[in-house]
Amino acid sequence: MGLFSFGSKKNKVIKMLSEGNFEEALRSAAKDPKYVDAIVELLNEENPGIRGDALLLIGELTVRHKDLVMPYVEEGLPITVLSLINDPNPYVKENAMQSFEIMLRYFPWVGEKFRNEMTSLLLEILQTGDKNKKAFAILMLGKLKVKEALPLIEEFRNVSDTVILPLEGIKWVPLGEIAEKVIKELGGDGND
């Protein structure tokens, strides 16, 4: 996983992605760890389409080949993915949301291992992001059981703006409804 890995598969992965061969990229990664290195490296690519595609691949690899992603997760990949939620490109932002949520689901221990870094990033997103990012931050703070975030989350309980997140079942949901649900999950004073 070195910075200058000789025999990098980065260009091969870029070629596969540009030709729409996601399955081929996933199969290659399953056979050769250098492809996983290359996919993770692509998160730093200038081209937002490549970054977004790399995020999709990371999410799929997590679902299909959790063991291949484990070393990267242990080194802080969830933090890198979470920080990409602030990317100005919607494709990157949405794929970062999906991949981060998948990592939390498949590696529940990351919430404890990277709690401070994740909480800090999520609180920043909650304060500075658009309504969709705020909704995502609220949901993830709930998943991570960050009770300290309750006062901030409570500020959104009466917000009627609807949000759309690239997560199952969260399309045109009022931000306040999401906040209310998480407040209850965290043991706060829910309005019934």
C-alpha positions as CSV (number, residue, x, y, z in Angstrom):
1,M,0.0,0.0,0.0
2,G,3.0,2.3,-0.5
3,L,2.8,5.7,-2.0
4,F,4.9,4.7,-5.0
5,S,3.9,1.1,-5.6
6,F,5.8,-0.2,-8.6
7,G,3.6,-2.1,-10.9
8,S,0.6,0.1,-10.0
9,K,-2.6,-1.0,-11.7
10,K,-4.0,2.6,-11.5
11,N,-4.0,3.1,-15.3
12,K,-5.6,-0.3,-15.9
13,V,-8.3,0.5,-13.5
14,I,-8.9,4.0,-15.1
15,K,-9.2,2.3,-18.5
16,M,-11.7,-0.2,-17.1
17,L,-13.7,2.6,-15.5
18,S,-13.7,4.7,-18.7
19,E,-15.0,1.7,-20.6
20,G,-17.7,1.0,-18.1
21,N,-16.1,-2.3,-16.9
22,F,-16.9,-2.1,-13.2
23,E,-17.4,-5.8,-12.9
24,E,-14.0,-6.4,-14.5
25,A,-12.4,-4.0,-12.1
26,L,-14.0,-5.8,-9.1
27,R,-12.9,-9.2,-10.4
28,S,-9.4,-7.9,-10.9
29,A,-9.3,-6.5,-7.4
30,A,-10.5,-9.8,-6.0
31,K,-7.6,-11.6,-7.7
32,D,-4.8,-9.1,-7.2
33,P,-4.4,-6.7,-4.2
34,K,-2.6,-4.2,-6.3
35,Y,-5.9,-3.4,-8.0
36,V,-7.3,-2.6,-4.5
37,D,-4.3,-0.3,-4.0
38,A,-5.0,1.4,-7.3
39,I,-8.7,1.9,-6.5
40,V,-7.9,3.5,-3.2
41,E,-5.3,5.7,-4.9
42,L,-8.0,6.9,-7.4
43,L,-9.7,8.8,-4.5
44,N,-7.0,11.4,-5.0
45,E,-7.6,11.7,-8.8
46,E,-8.3,15.2,-10.2
47,N,-11.1,13.9,-12.4
48,P,-14.3,13.8,-10.3
49,G,-15.8,11.0,-12.4
50,I,-12.8,8.8,-11.6
51,R,-13.1,9.7,-7.8
52,G,-16.8,8.9,-7.9
53,D,-16.3,5.6,-9.7
54,A,-13.5,4.7,-7.2
55,L,-16.0,5.3,-4.3
56,L,-18.5,3.1,-6.0
57,L,-15.9,0.3,-6.3
58,I,-14.9,0.7,-2.7
59,G,-18.5,0.3,-1.6
60,E,-19.0,-2.8,-3.8
61,L,-15.7,-4.3,-2.6
62,T,-16.8,-3.8,1.0
63,V,-20.0,-5.6,0.3
64,R,-18.5,-8.5,-1.8
65,H,-14.9,-8.8,-0.5
66,K,-14.9,-7.3,3.0
67,D,-11.5,-8.9,3.8
68,L,-9.8,-7.1,0.9
69,V,-10.9,-3.7,2.2
70,M,-10.1,-4.4,5.8
71,P,-6.5,-3.3,5.8
72,Y,-7.5,0.1,4.3
73,V,-10.3,0.5,6.7
74,E,-7.9,-0.1,9.6
75,E,-5.6,2.6,8.2
76,G,-8.4,5.2,8.1
77,L,-10.2,4.8,4.7
78,P,-13.5,5.7,6.3
79,I,-12.1,9.1,7.2
80,T,-10.9,9.7,3.7
81,V,-14.3,8.6,2.3
82,L,-16.2,10.8,4.8
83,S,-14.1,13.8,3.9
84,L,-15.1,13.4,0.2
85,I,-18.7,14.2,1.2
86,N,-17.5,17.8,1.0
87,D,-16.5,17.4,-2.6
88,P,-18.3,20.0,-4.8
89,N,-19.1,17.3,-7.4
90,P,-22.5,15.7,-6.6
91,Y,-21.4,12.3,-8.1
92,V,-18.4,12.2,-5.7
93,K,-20.5,13.5,-2.7
94,E,-23.3,10.9,-3.2
95,N,-21.0,8.0,-3.7
96,A,-19.0,9.0,-0.7
97,M,-22.2,9.0,1.4
98,Q,-23.1,5.5,0.1
99,S,-19.6,4.1,0.6
100,F,-19.2,5.5,4.1
101,E,-22.6,4.1,5.2
102,I,-21.6,0.7,3.8
103,M,-18.3,0.8,5.7
104,L,-20.1,1.6,8.9
105,R,-22.5,-1.3,8.3
106,Y,-19.8,-3.9,7.4
107,F,-17.2,-2.6,9.9
108,P,-19.2,-1.5,12.9
109,W,-16.0,-1.2,15.0
110,V,-14.8,1.8,12.9
111,G,-17.2,4.0,14.8
112,E,-15.2,3.4,18.0
113,K,-11.7,3.3,16.4
114,F,-12.2,6.6,14.5
115,R,-14.8,8.1,16.7
116,N,-13.1,11.5,17.3
117,E,-12.2,12.1,13.7
118,M,-15.6,11.0,12.4
119,T,-17.5,13.0,15.0
120,S,-15.4,16.1,14.2
121,L,-16.0,15.8,10.4
122,L,-19.7,15.0,10.9
123,L,-20.2,18.0,13.2
124,E,-18.5,20.2,10.7
125,I,-20.7,18.9,7.9
126,L,-23.8,19.4,10.1
127,Q,-22.8,23.1,10.6
128,T,-21.6,24.0,7.1
129,G,-23.2,21.6,4.7
130,D,-26.3,21.9,2.5
131,K,-29.5,20.3,3.7
132,N,-28.7,16.9,2.2
133,K,-25.3,16.8,3.8
134,K,-26.8,17.9,7.1
135,A,-29.3,15.1,7.0
136,F,-26.6,12.6,6.2
137,A,-24.5,13.9,9.1
138,I,-27.5,13.6,11.5
139,L,-28.1,10.0,10.4
140,M,-24.4,9.1,10.8
141,L,-24.1,10.8,14.2
142,G,-27.1,8.7,15.2
143,K,-25.4,5.5,13.9
144,L,-22.3,6.4,15.8
145,K,-24.3,7.1,18.9
146,V,-22.8,10.6,19.4
147,K,-25.0,11.9,22.2
148,E,-22.9,15.1,22.4
149,A,-24.4,16.1,19.1
150,L,-28.0,16.2,20.5
151,P,-28.1,19.9,21.1
152,L,-27.1,20.6,17.5
153,I,-29.4,18.0,16.0
154,E,-32.3,19.4,18.0
155,E,-31.9,22.6,16.1
156,F,-33.2,20.8,13.0
157,R,-36.3,19.1,14.5
158,N,-38.7,21.7,13.1
159,V,-37.1,22.0,9.6
160,S,-39.6,21.1,6.9
161,D,-37.2,21.2,4.0
162,T,-37.1,17.8,2.3
163,V,-33.9,16.0,1.5
164,I,-32.8,13.3,-0.9
165,L,-30.0,11.0,0.1
166,P,-28.5,8.2,-1.9
167,L,-29.4,5.8,0.9
168,E,-32.3,3.4,0.8
169,G,-35.6,4.9,1.8
170,I,-34.5,8.5,2.1
171,K,-36.1,10.4,-0.7
172,W,-38.1,13.5,-0.1
173,V,-38.0,13.2,3.7
174,P,-38.3,16.3,5.8
175,L,-35.0,17.1,7.5
176,G,-36.9,17.6,10.8
177,E,-38.3,14.1,10.6
178,I,-34.8,12.7,10.3
179,A,-33.6,14.8,13.2
180,E,-36.6,13.7,15.3
181,K,-35.8,10.0,14.6
182,V,-32.2,10.4,15.5
183,I,-33.0,12.4,18.7
184,K,-35.1,9.5,19.9
185,E,-32.4,7.0,19.0
186,L,-29.9,8.9,21.0
187,G,-32.3,9.1,24.0
188,G,-33.1,12.8,23.6
189,D,-36.4,14.5,24.3
190,G,-38.4,13.5,21.2
191,N,-41.7,15.3,20.3
192,D,-44.5,12.9,20.1
